[in-house]
Structures are given as C-alpha cells and as structure tokens.
C-alpha cells in the first residue's frame, strides 16, 4: 500500500519543480538555445525572471533561460516545457 506524502512538509512548493509536465517531448532539429533566442526576438515567450540557483551546484553549467547555474540551457526542464507549449 502506498502512503501519500504532503509535499509542502517536504519543502516542495510546486509539483512542477519535481516532474516534467509532459511525458514526451517533440524531437527538435535545432539547439534549444537557438530556439530560445528566436522566440525571445519575436516575443513568443516573455523574458523569464531570474531563478535563484541552489547551493552547491556546478557553476560552470549555466542556463540562459532561467539565468541561473547548475544546468545547461539544453537540459532546462522549464524551457523544454515552454517549447512544448509553443508547439
């Protein structure tokens, strides 16, 4: 029997921060960073507000979408979800 967990007690404010919103993502033939640049230039997506980076992350890995460190733009789950919304 599985036991339910109150995520707010575990310090989780949003379920979206844990799991991807979609089960599958459309394969792209262009780099997500390039797609981000194009989408921003034609106002398809608003410029996102900066998200604070967690402590103890790799500072060499930078996300141009969330303007934080710890993951690369190509790996950004929020950007993957935003692109999926546009498609």
SULFENKA-V560456 format. One record per helix or strand of 3 or more residues. SS is the DSSP state (alpha for helix, beta for strand). FROM is the first residue (numbers start at 0). LEN is the number of residues. If there is no record, write none. Layout:
{{SS:FROM:LEN} {SS:FROM:LEN}}
//
This chain:
{{alpha:14:3} {alpha:31:10} {alpha:72:3} {alpha:76:10}}
//
